[in-house]
Amino acid sequence: MTRLARPSQTEQRSWARQVSDVVDSVEAESAAYNQVTPPRVALYKVAVVLLTAAIGLTLVAFLRSGGNPGWILTLLRGVGLDGVAASLADALLGDGNTEFNRLVVFVVVTVFGLIVVPVLSITLILREPVRDYGLRFRGTLGSSRPYAALFAVTFPFLVLASFNGEFLARYPMYEMFPGESWWPYLWAWWALYAIQFIAIEFFFRGFMINGLKLRMGFSAVFVMVVPYTMIHFHKPMPEALAAIIGGIVLGYLSLKTRSIWWGVALHIAIAGSMDVLALTQAGPL
């Protein structure tokens, strides 16, 4: 029976440097925090983070559909803004470019639920600096290599997926009519799409992980992965399954770099590639 070759010392050191050292560092930080922090104080922070996450995700899930804007129209009419409500209803339900307008609502609600709500929680309830939740830039420039490697590994699978009918039916999210130019609406949608990925990375890899890591250590990554996977349930199953792996890897990297920004760049690169591949398969660029 052939015995598996043991990893070399160089490979073992590399693994320790890339993975184990990060896990050990987070666990040590968590142990030190739990040693000096009263359990009720630690539990309070966990409860605030998880309840804020539940509220933000619920708002996004139920309010982001621009095709069903009854909630906001009722709100506007309730405060006497009937004219604004009528204009918004025409923009979202009329005969103009309602597809783009609905996507604007989708992004605005996503930003509110995944950025504004957590920031209010951090500043008003936890009373902590928002920059401590993965927003640092300094020292992150040299951290791009693992993200570039992830994109290189992912891209061939994106190419294969682009031949799938379910993929082509999903992307791009902005559904262009035959003969429509990429400018201005598709380019405007891509700008909004990028903002949406800032919201997603801040919420999951910034707010949730940094809000939970002191109490839970590296386990915070796996707690975060559950709701992160669930927001992919409306997408093709392979993409939802890939979100489990991607969420763990991006969670680990956010702890390693203490920043979300390369994760944002990776998400934008992958999403942009998916849209361009789908458009390429649909016809000449």
PyMOL commands that set and color helices and strands:
alter all, ss='L'
color gray80, all
select helices_A, chain A and resi 9-36+39-63+70-78+82-93+98-126+130-132+141-143+145-161+165-170+185-216+219-230+237-257+261-282
alter helices_A, ss='H'
color red, helices_A
deselect
rebuild
show_as cartoon
